[in-house]
Amino acid sequence: MPLSGSIAPTDYGWYQFLSQRSSWSEVNFWTPSTHYAYRAEEFSPFLFKLKAPHNAICGFGYFARYSPLPDWMAWDCFREGNGYPSLESMKKKIDEIRRRMRFAGGVRSANIGCIVLVNVSFFAPNELVVQPQDWPPRNLRPMKYDLERGEGARAWRECLERTAIRPGEGGASENLELQARYGKPTLIRPRLGQGAFRVAVTDAYARACAITGEHSLPALDAAHIRPFAKDGPHTVRNGLLLRADIHRLFEQGYLGVTSNYCLQVSDRLRADYNNGRSYYPLDGKHLALPTREDEWPDPELLRWHREKCFPGPS
């Protein structure tokens, strides 16, 4: 399968802030509106291009997913990985761009487009890669390129060379290994970070609690079945979208999930707190699962949780 990727114009301030660290596990390449949804092959290369007078590629990452999100949630997920030191400075920039583009939607209520990228590298100002010679002068949208031929191949090769000359940086070696999955046997698969995990789980469950159906985003958590601190991966199959109180009880082992995806409520909830009236009616309820079967909770991870966590603290 030919290697293709995208080259996208970016704001110099976004690059300047993020390039203070040469590599990031994940960043949010956000757009001020959701008018154009970005689509690409999962984990395909995504290159950042500075506009005039620089006209150069300043870094790259690998596309994890696209999701329209409120700005506060984008900040919760990626923090400084959004390219700004605070949510307030990020909001200020969003409003500034929207005014300039005469944005028609409600300025504070509209979502931003979040292009979530992983294994991200940035180049120093003296390492910038010259943009493709065939780049349209006034284009401000991402463009797909064949990275095995012509100017796309030249730019991609030079990007990889920039990371290869940085000894001792984990991101560089990972990027070189990632290249091998395109047109060659796969060596490793890019890893989602905590923010990308949260976005992926939120979207997989259609932004609703798997138990209660609650849709209010501020009340929902992307819960790990097996905690990351205990070798649980940041993958959708290790996640459940749960209302915050349900998440807390699941995390503490007062709730479990059976192999056929039904909720279990531990008797210890009643024994420890002489309560639980609002939770015992949920016992035996079947989870609302993602549409895609390959995103359903991993039965082995659910079994780990039942054996190690459920039925609650002893």
N, C-alpha and C positions, 0 to 999 in steps of 0.2 A: 504493500500500500504506500503510495507516494506521501512524503512528508509535507504537510501544509501548515501554515500558521497565519497569524494576523499581525499587522503593524498598525498601531493606533496613536494618533496625536495626543499629547498630554500637556498639562499645565506645568510651566517651569517651576512654580512654587511647590507643587506636589513632588516633583523630582528632587528639588533642592532639599526639601525637608527629609525625604526618605533616604536620599543618598548619603546622609550623615552616617548611616550604617550600610555597608556594602551589600549585605544579604538579609533577607527576611523570610521567615517560614511562610507567611501569608500577608497579602495586602489587599485592599479594596480599591480597584480602579473604577471610581464611581463617575456617573454622569448625572447632570442636574435634573434630568427628567427621564421618564420611562417610555418616551415616544418610540424610540428604536430599541427593541430587545436584541441583545447580542446572542448569537448562537454559533457554536463551534464544537468540534470533537473534544470530548473530555480529555484534559491534560495535554492538549496541543499547545505549541509555543505561542506566546503572546509578547510582542516586542513593543517598547514604548518609544515614541518619536517626538522630539522637541520641535516646535514650530520655528519659523524664521525669528531671529537671524541664525539660529543654531543649525536647523535642518539636519538633525543627527539623531541616531538611536542612542538612548541613554540607559537602557537596561532591558530586562525581559523576565518573564515568569511562565508558569504553565496554567492554563485555564481550568478552573475547577467547576464553576457553575455561574449562571447569571440569575439574579433575583431582585425584584423590586422591593425595597425596604424603606421604612421611615428612617429619617436621619438618626434618631436616637438609638434605633436598634443597630444600624450600621456602626455607630460609635461603640455600643456595648460589645459588639462582636469583634471589632478590629482595633479599637482605640487609635493609637498613633499610626497604625497601619493604614488609616484613611488618608494620611499625608498631611495631617495638621496636629498641633499640640493639644487641642481641646475641642470639645463639641461646639462650644460657642464660636471659635474661629472657623470651624468647618461650616457651621450654619451661615456665618457671615459670607463665606466664599460662595456657598450655594445660592444665597439671595443675590449676591453681586452678579453672578453669571446669569441667573434667571431674569434679572432686570435688563441686562444687556441683550438677552435673546428675546425679550418681550414675552416672557412665559405667561401663558393664558390661564393656567390652573391656580388654585389657592396656594399661595407661596409657602405657607407653613404646613399645610395639610397634605401636600402631594409627596409621593414616594420619590426616592432617587433610584437610578439604575445601578445595581452593584455587580460588577464583574469581579468575581472572587478569583484571586490568583495565588498559587503556591510555589515554593522553591524559587523565590524572587531574588534577582541580582541587579545591582545598580553599578554604573560605571562612574569613575571620577571624571571631572571635566576634560582632562587631557587624554581620556580613553574613549571618547565618544566615537560611535561608528557612523560613517557617512550614510545618509538615507538613500534608498533606491533611486537611481537616476530617473526612473519612470514614474515617480510619485507625482500625482497631479498637484500643481502649485497651491490651489486654494482648498484642497480637500481637508475636511476636519472630522472625517469618520473613519473607523477601522477599515482596513482593506486586507483581503485574503491574498497570501502569496504562496507560490510553490517554493519551498525552502530547499529544493534539490536542484534547481535550475536558475540561471540568470542572476538578476540582482537580488532576488530572494535568497538564493543559495549563498551568494557572496556576503550579504548582511548577516545571515545566520551563522556562517562560519566565523566571521569576525567577532560576533557576540560570544560564541563559545571560546574563542581564543582569549578574550578579555578575562573570562572567569578562570581559564586554565592557568593563567600566570599568577594566581593568588594562592600560594602555598599555605596550608594550615587552616583554610576556611571550609567548614563542612558544606556550605551551600554550593561551592564550586564543584567539588567531587560529585555531589548529588546531581548537579545539572549535566555533567558529562555522562553519568550513568543513565540519566533519563533519555539522553539522545538515542541510546541503544534500542529503545522500544519502537522506534520508527524505522521500518524497513529491515530490522534485525531482530533476533530473539530478545524478548523482554528480560531485563536483568532485575529491575526494581520497578515498583509502582509509586508514583508521587503520593505523599502523605498529606491528608487534610490536617490543618491545625484546629484549635478549639473554635475559632470564629467560623471557619468554613464548615466544621462539623455542625455547629448550631444552625447555620443557614440551610444546610443540606437536610437535616432532620426536620426543621420547621416546614420546609417545602414538601418533603416526602409525605408528611402527615396532613397536608393541605391546610396547615396553620390552625389545626384544631387538636385539643387534648385527646389522646387516644382512648381515654376512659370516660371523660365527662362531655366531650364535644365542645368545651369552652373555646371561643375564637378570639378572645381579647389578647392580643400579642403581649402586652406588658405582664400578663398573668401566666404566661407559658414558659416552660424551661425545656431545653433539649437535654434529657437525662441520659447518662451512660448506664448501660446494663451492668457491664463490668467496668469499674472506675479506671480512668486513665492511669492513676497512680498505682493501680494494681494490674498493670499490663493490658488494660482494655484499649482497643484501638479507637481512633477518631474516625469511625466508619458509620454509615447510616444503619447498618445491621447491628451495630452495638448501641443504637439509640432508640429512645422513645420520647415523643413529645407529650409532656405532662403538665397539668396545672401545677403551680408552684407548691401547693400543700401536698398534692399527690406525689410529686417528685421527692419532697422531703421524707415522706413516709416510706416510699420505695427505697430511697437511699439508706434509710435507717433499718430496713428489713421488715417493716410492719406490713408491707405489701409485696406480693410476688406475682409472677406470671407463669401459668402452666405451659406445658409443651404444645397445647392446642390454643394458646393465646387467650386464656381466660384469666381474669384477675383473682388473686387470692388475698384475703384480708386476715391477718394473723390474730389469733385469740389474745396474743400478748398486748395488743392495743387496748383491749378492755382491762386486762389484768394490771397493766402498768399505769393506766391513766383513768380507769373507771369511766371510760367514755368511748367514743368512736361511733356514736349513733349515726352520724352522717356518712360513715364509710362502710359499715357492715352491709347496707343494702346494695353496695356495688360488688359484693363478693359473687364470683361466678360470671360476671359480665364479660362478654367477648370484646376484645380490643377492636377498635376501628383501625384497620391496617392500611399501609400505603397501597396505592393502585398497582404499583409495580411489585411483583412478587420477589424480585431480587433485592428489594429494600425492606422486606419483612424482617423482624428481629431474628437473629441467629439462634436456633434452638439450643446450641451448645453454650452460648453465652447466658441464655435464660436459665439453663440447668446450673451453670456456675453460680448465678445469683441465688437460686433456690437453695443450693447446698451451702453457700458461704454466708448468706445474709438473712434469708428468710428462715424461721418465722419471727425475726426481730431479736433485739439484744437479749442475752441471757443474764 
